Amino acid sequence: MFLTRIGANAKAIITGDITQVDLPRNQRSGLVTAVRILQNIEGIAHIELDEEDVVRHRLVKQIFVLTIQNTKEKTREEIVK
């Protein structure tokens, strides 16, 4: 388990994209669950990137924006559950 590998004074960065979950519809993303569970723990930060953070081709940025808009409401509903 990941948590058992974090030692004293250690720092860890976990990355993921909740818009790219390829699990069956009836199965929740572990990342979505972790964000919900850990959101109020002191010492743990959660950072979300948006279209301003995309520095690739303009088409990539447009696709990113549309993907976020399309999945934002679905993701919110999963986090609230």
N, C-alpha and C positions, 0 to 999 in steps of 0.2 A: 504494500500500500504506500502511496506517495507520502502521506503524512508521517509515517514512521521514519522516513529518510531525512526529514528536516531537523537539523541539529540546532543547538543554541546559537544565537546570533546569525542564523542563516536567513537568506532571502531567496524567494522563489518567484518566478514569473510564469503564469499559466496563460496561454493564449488559446483562443478559439473563436469561432464564428457561429453564432446561434442562428444565422440565416442559412447555414449550410448543413443542416441536420438531415441525414439520410435514413433515419430510423423509421420503422412502420408508424403510422398515425397513432396507434394506441400505446406507443412507447415514448416516454419522456426523455429528453436530452439530459445527460448528467451535468452538462455545463449550465443549462437553464436552472436545474435544481440547485447546483452549487451557488450560483449567483443569488438565488432567493434565500438560501439558508445562511450564507455568510455575509449578507449585506450590512448587518449592524454590529459586526465584530470589530472592536478596536484593533488596529494594526493590519487590517486587511483592506486593501483598496480595490475598487472595481472601476475600470476606465473603459468607456465605449468610444470608439472612433466613429467619425462621420465623414461626409463627403469632402470636408475641408482637409481631411488627412490623406486623401487619395492623391498621389502625385504621379500617376501614370497617364496614359493617353486619355484624352477627353471622353472618348467612347467608353472606356473603362469606368470613368467617373459617372457618366450618365447611367450606365448599367447598374452601378453600385447604388446610386440614388433610387432608381426604380425598384431594385430588389429590396432595399430597406423599407421603402414606402409600402411595398406589397406584403411584407412579412411582419411589420411592426405591430399591427393589431393582434395577429395570431400569437406572436411571441409574448406580448403583454398578458394575454389570456392564460398562457401556459405558466408564466411566472406567478400570477395571482393565485392559481390553483393550489 
